[in-house]
Amino acid sequence: MKKSFIRKIAGDTDSVGSHKTIKLGNFRHDRNLEHGKEEWLTPPEIIRAFGPFDLDPCAPVKRPWATAVNHYTIEDDGLLRPWHGLVWCNPPYGPKTGDWLAKCAAHGNCLALVFARTETQAFQKWVWPFAKSLFFISGRLSFCHVSGDPGGTAGAPSVLIAYGDLADQRLRDNQIIAGQYLQSLPSKLIRLRLKNSNK
Ligand SMILES: C[S@@+](CC[C@H](N)C(=O)[O-])C[C@H]1O[C@@H](n2cnc3c(N)ncnc32)[C@H](O)[C@@H]1O
Protein backbone atom coordinates (compact mmCIF):
# COMPACT_ATOMS: atom_id res chain seq x y z
CA MET A 1 0.00 0.00 0.00
CA LYS A 2 1.27 3.46 -0.90
CA LYS A 3 1.22 5.59 2.22
CA SER A 4 2.45 8.87 0.81
CA PHE A 5 -0.97 10.48 1.15
CA ILE A 6 -1.09 9.69 4.88
CA ARG A 7 1.26 11.19 7.43
CA LYS A 8 1.79 9.29 10.66
CA ILE A 9 1.36 11.48 13.72
CA ALA A 10 3.18 10.66 16.93
CA GLY A 11 2.01 12.54 19.98
CA ASP A 12 1.54 15.95 18.43
CA THR A 13 -0.90 18.40 19.94
CA ASP A 14 -2.25 20.50 17.13
CA SER A 15 -4.98 18.01 16.23
CA VAL A 16 -7.28 19.13 19.02
CA GLY A 17 -8.79 22.47 19.81
CA SER A 18 -10.70 25.14 18.00
CA HIS A 19 -11.03 25.72 14.29
CA LYS A 20 -8.16 28.18 14.71
CA THR A 21 -5.72 25.30 15.11
CA ILE A 22 -6.61 24.13 11.63
CA LYS A 23 -5.51 27.46 10.27
CA LEU A 24 -2.32 27.36 12.34
CA GLY A 25 -1.34 23.91 11.11
CA ASN A 26 0.44 23.31 7.83
CA PHE A 27 -2.85 22.55 6.09
CA ARG A 28 -3.09 25.09 3.32
CA HIS A 29 -6.39 26.17 1.83
CA ASP A 30 -6.15 26.09 -1.95
CA ARG A 31 -7.96 29.01 -3.55
CA ASN A 32 -9.99 28.39 -6.65
CA LEU A 33 -9.24 31.57 -8.54
CA GLU A 34 -12.46 31.44 -10.53
CA HIS A 35 -14.73 31.23 -7.52
CA GLY A 36 -12.59 32.24 -4.57
CA LYS A 37 -13.62 29.03 -2.78
CA GLU A 38 -11.48 26.58 -0.91
CA GLU A 39 -10.55 23.36 -2.65
CA TRP A 40 -9.24 20.41 -0.66
CA LEU A 41 -9.52 17.37 -2.88
CA THR A 42 -9.74 13.81 -1.62
CA PRO A 43 -6.58 11.80 -2.31
CA PRO A 44 -7.48 9.47 -5.22
CA GLU A 45 -6.34 6.45 -3.17
CA ILE A 46 -9.33 7.03 -0.88
CA ILE A 47 -11.78 7.17 -3.80
CA ARG A 48 -10.28 3.98 -5.24
CA ALA A 49 -10.44 2.20 -1.88
CA PHE A 50 -14.09 3.04 -1.10
CA GLY A 51 -15.63 3.75 -4.52
CA PRO A 52 -17.14 3.60 -7.04
CA PHE A 53 -19.74 6.30 -6.36
CA ASP A 54 -22.73 7.47 -8.37
CA LEU A 55 -22.56 11.15 -7.44
CA ASP A 56 -20.17 13.70 -5.96
CA PRO A 57 -22.44 16.69 -5.22
CA CYS A 58 -19.54 19.00 -4.31
CA ALA A 59 -16.81 18.54 -6.89
CA PRO A 60 -14.37 21.16 -8.20
CA VAL A 61 -15.26 22.86 -11.48
CA LYS A 62 -11.88 21.86 -12.89
CA ARG A 63 -10.97 18.49 -11.42
CA PRO A 64 -7.88 16.38 -11.93
CA TRP A 65 -9.85 13.10 -11.67
CA ALA A 66 -13.41 11.85 -11.39
CA THR A 67 -14.67 11.11 -7.90
CA ALA A 68 -17.98 9.64 -9.10
CA VAL A 69 -19.96 8.92 -12.26
CA ASN A 70 -21.79 12.25 -11.93
CA HIS A 71 -20.62 15.50 -10.36
CA TYR A 72 -22.27 18.71 -9.21
CA THR A 73 -20.11 21.78 -8.72
CA ILE A 74 -20.57 25.14 -7.07
CA GLU A 75 -22.09 26.30 -10.36
CA ASP A 76 -24.94 23.77 -9.93
CA ASP A 77 -25.14 24.21 -6.14
CA GLY A 78 -25.07 20.57 -5.15
CA LEU A 79 -26.85 21.30 -1.88
CA LEU A 80 -30.02 22.29 -3.72
CA ARG A 81 -29.96 19.60 -6.43
CA PRO A 82 -31.54 16.16 -5.93
CA TRP A 83 -29.02 13.47 -4.98
CA HIS A 84 -29.08 9.97 -6.43
CA GLY A 85 -27.39 6.63 -5.78
CA LEU A 86 -24.37 6.15 -3.57
CA VAL A 87 -23.00 9.63 -2.91
CA TRP A 88 -19.41 10.60 -2.16
CA CYS A 89 -19.35 13.77 -0.05
CA ASN A 90 -16.14 15.50 1.01
CA PRO A 91 -17.96 18.79 1.58
CA PRO A 92 -16.74 22.38 1.66
CA TYR A 93 -15.23 22.85 5.10
CA GLY A 94 -16.32 25.65 7.41
CA PRO A 95 -19.69 26.81 8.74
CA LYS A 96 -21.59 25.14 5.88
CA THR A 97 -20.25 21.64 6.60
CA GLY A 98 -23.26 20.96 8.82
CA ASP A 99 -25.68 21.69 5.96
CA TRP A 100 -23.89 19.12 3.81
CA LEU A 101 -23.90 16.51 6.58
CA ALA A 102 -27.62 17.20 7.10
CA LYS A 103 -28.22 16.43 3.42
CA CYS A 104 -26.05 13.27 3.69
CA ALA A 105 -28.20 12.14 6.63
CA ALA A 106 -31.44 12.90 4.75
CA HIS A 107 -30.25 11.09 1.61
CA GLY A 108 -29.23 8.06 3.68
CA ASN A 109 -26.97 6.53 1.01
CA CYS A 110 -23.70 8.36 1.32
CA LEU A 111 -20.09 8.13 2.38
CA ALA A 112 -18.87 11.43 3.82
CA LEU A 113 -15.33 12.51 4.64
CA VAL A 114 -14.82 15.25 7.22
CA PHE A 115 -12.41 16.13 9.99
CA ALA A 116 -12.93 13.90 13.03
CA ARG A 117 -14.11 16.80 15.16
CA THR A 118 -16.52 14.85 17.26
CA GLU A 119 -17.09 17.77 19.59
CA THR A 120 -18.64 20.07 16.98
CA GLN A 121 -22.34 20.80 16.75
CA ALA A 122 -22.41 19.48 13.19
CA PHE A 123 -20.97 16.15 14.34
CA GLN A 124 -23.35 15.91 17.29
CA LYS A 125 -26.38 16.82 15.22
CA TRP A 126 -25.79 15.09 11.88
CA VAL A 127 -23.29 12.29 12.47
CA TRP A 128 -23.90 10.45 15.72
CA PRO A 129 -27.71 10.27 15.41
CA PHE A 130 -27.69 9.04 11.77
CA ALA A 131 -24.41 7.28 10.93
CA LYS A 132 -24.47 3.53 10.46
CA SER A 133 -20.73 3.31 10.98
CA LEU A 134 -17.56 5.36 11.00
CA PHE A 135 -13.98 4.78 9.94
CA PHE A 136 -11.33 6.84 11.70
CA ILE A 137 -8.36 7.06 9.33
CA SER A 138 -4.94 6.47 10.90
CA GLY A 139 -2.55 9.39 10.67
CA ARG A 140 -3.47 12.49 8.72
CA LEU A 141 -4.45 12.80 5.10
CA SER A 142 -2.71 14.99 2.57
CA PHE A 143 -5.53 16.48 0.56
CA CYS A 144 -4.77 17.51 -3.01
CA HIS A 145 -4.70 20.74 -4.97
CA VAL A 146 -6.88 21.14 -8.06
CA SER A 147 -3.67 20.55 -10.05
CA GLY A 148 -3.70 17.00 -8.63
CA ASP A 149 -0.55 17.63 -6.59
CA PRO A 150 -0.66 16.66 -2.91
CA GLY A 151 -1.08 19.59 -0.51
CA GLY A 152 0.20 19.87 3.03
CA THR A 153 -0.74 17.44 5.76
CA ALA A 154 -4.19 18.13 7.21
CA GLY A 155 -4.36 19.94 10.54
CA ALA A 156 -6.73 17.35 11.99
CA PRO A 157 -7.53 13.64 11.64
CA SER A 158 -10.22 12.57 9.19
CA VAL A 159 -13.19 10.24 9.51
CA LEU A 160 -15.37 8.53 6.94
CA ILE A 161 -19.06 8.45 7.85
CA ALA A 162 -21.37 5.80 6.42
CA TYR A 163 -24.99 6.82 6.01
CA GLY A 164 -26.89 3.69 4.97
CA ASP A 165 -26.12 0.02 4.39
CA LEU A 166 -24.19 0.31 1.13
CA ALA A 167 -21.78 2.90 2.50
CA ASP A 168 -21.36 0.79 5.63
CA GLN A 169 -20.53 -2.21 3.43
CA ARG A 170 -17.82 -0.18 1.68
CA LEU A 171 -16.23 0.63 5.04
CA ARG A 172 -16.38 -3.00 6.16
CA ASP A 173 -14.93 -4.29 2.87
CA ASN A 174 -11.94 -1.93 3.08
CA GLN A 175 -8.63 -3.78 3.22
CA ILE A 176 -6.45 -0.94 2.02
CA ILE A 177 -6.71 2.13 4.20
CA ALA A 178 -5.47 1.85 7.80
CA GLY A 179 -7.80 2.99 10.54
CA GLN A 180 -10.50 2.04 12.99
CA TYR A 181 -13.98 0.88 11.91
CA LEU A 182 -16.75 1.51 14.41
CA GLN A 183 -20.40 0.61 14.14
CA SER A 184 -22.61 3.36 15.43
CA LEU A 185 -25.89 2.82 17.19
CA PRO A 186 -27.67 6.02 16.23
CA SER A 187 -28.49 7.90 19.39
CA LYS A 188 -32.16 8.21 18.39
CA LEU A 189 -32.36 4.41 18.53
CA ILE A 190 -30.69 4.41 21.93
CA ARG A 191 -33.21 6.95 23.19
CA LEU A 192 -36.06 4.81 21.81
CA ARG A 193 -34.69 1.70 23.52
CA LEU A 194 -34.35 3.53 26.81
CA LYS A 195 -37.91 4.82 26.47
CA ASN A 196 -39.25 1.32 25.72
CA SER A 197 -37.28 -0.24 28.59
CA ASN A 198 -39.02 2.13 31.00
CA LYS A 199 -42.46 0.81 30.03
C1 LIG B 1 -13.33 19.79 0.19
S1 LIG B 1 -13.55 20.03 -1.55
C2 LIG B 1 -13.85 18.34 -2.03
C3 LIG B 1 -13.89 18.14 -3.50
C4 LIG B 1 -14.34 16.75 -3.94
N1 LIG B 1 -15.67 16.47 -3.42
C5 LIG B 1 -13.40 15.67 -3.49
O1 LIG B 1 -13.79 14.79 -2.71
O2 LIG B 1 -12.24 15.68 -3.91
C6 LIG B 1 -15.17 20.77 -1.55
C7 LIG B 1 -15.64 21.13 -2.96
O3 LIG B 1 -16.97 21.65 -2.87
C8 LIG B 1 -17.13 22.60 -3.91
N2 LIG B 1 -18.30 23.41 -3.56
C9 LIG B 1 -18.38 24.48 -2.71
N3 LIG B 1 -19.66 24.89 -2.61
C10 LIG B 1 -20.40 24.09 -3.42
C11 LIG B 1 -21.78 24.01 -3.75
N4 LIG B 1 -22.68 24.88 -3.22
N5 LIG B 1 -22.19 23.03 -4.61
C12 LIG B 1 -21.30 22.17 -5.15
N6 LIG B 1 -19.96 22.20 -4.87
C13 LIG B 1 -19.53 23.14 -4.02
C14 LIG B 1 -15.80 23.34 -3.93
O4 LIG B 1 -15.61 24.00 -5.14
C15 LIG B 1 -14.83 22.18 -3.69
O5 LIG B 1 -14.44 21.63 -4.92
PDBQT file of the ligand as one rigid body, heavy atoms in Angstrom, charges set to zero:
ROOT
HETATM    1  C1  LIG A 201     -13.333  19.794   0.185  1.00  0.00    +0.000 C 
HETATM    2  S1  LIG A 201     -13.548  20.026  -1.553  1.00  0.00    +0.000 S 
HETATM    3  C2  LIG A 201     -13.848  18.336  -2.035  1.00  0.00    +0.000 C 
HETATM    4  C3  LIG A 201     -13.891  18.144  -3.499  1.00  0.00    +0.000 C 
HETATM    5  C4  LIG A 201     -14.343  16.752  -3.944  1.00  0.00    +0.000 C 
HETATM    6  N1  LIG A 201     -15.673  16.467  -3.418  1.00  0.00    +0.000 N 
HETATM    7  C5  LIG A 201     -13.403  15.670  -3.489  1.00  0.00    +0.000 C 
HETATM    8  O1  LIG A 201     -13.794  14.789  -2.709  1.00  0.00    +0.000 OA
HETATM    9  O2  LIG A 201     -12.241  15.680  -3.908  1.00  0.00    +0.000 OA
HETATM   10  C6  LIG A 201     -15.174  20.770  -1.554  1.00  0.00    +0.000 C 
HETATM   11  C7  LIG A 201     -15.641  21.126  -2.955  1.00  0.00    +0.000 C 
HETATM   12  O3  LIG A 201     -16.968  21.653  -2.873  1.00  0.00    +0.000 OA
HETATM   13  C8  LIG A 201     -17.131  22.602  -3.909  1.00  0.00    +0.000 C 
HETATM   14  N2  LIG A 201     -18.300  23.411  -3.555  1.00  0.00    +0.000 N 
HETATM   15  C9  LIG A 201     -18.383  24.481  -2.713  1.00  0.00    +0.000 A 
HETATM   16  N3  LIG A 201     -19.657  24.893  -2.614  1.00  0.00    +0.000 NA
HETATM   17  C10 LIG A 201     -20.405  24.089  -3.420  1.00  0.00    +0.000 A 
HETATM   18  C11 LIG A 201     -21.779  24.010  -3.747  1.00  0.00    +0.000 A 
HETATM   19  N4  LIG A 201     -22.676  24.878  -3.224  1.00  0.00    +0.000 N 
HETATM   20  N5  LIG A 201     -22.194  23.035  -4.608  1.00  0.00    +0.000 NA
HETATM   21  C12 LIG A 201     -21.299  22.172  -5.146  1.00  0.00    +0.000 A 
HETATM   22  N6  LIG A 201     -19.963  22.197  -4.871  1.00  0.00    +0.000 NA
HETATM   23  C13 LIG A 201     -19.530  23.138  -4.022  1.00  0.00    +0.000 A 
HETATM   24  C14 LIG A 201     -15.797  23.343  -3.925  1.00  0.00    +0.000 C 
HETATM   25  O4  LIG A 201     -15.615  24.000  -5.144  1.00  0.00    +0.000 OA
HETATM   26  C15 LIG A 201     -14.835  22.184  -3.685  1.00  0.00    +0.000 C 
HETATM   27  O5  LIG A 201     -14.436  21.634  -4.920  1.00  0.00    +0.000 OA
ENDROOT
TORSDOF 0
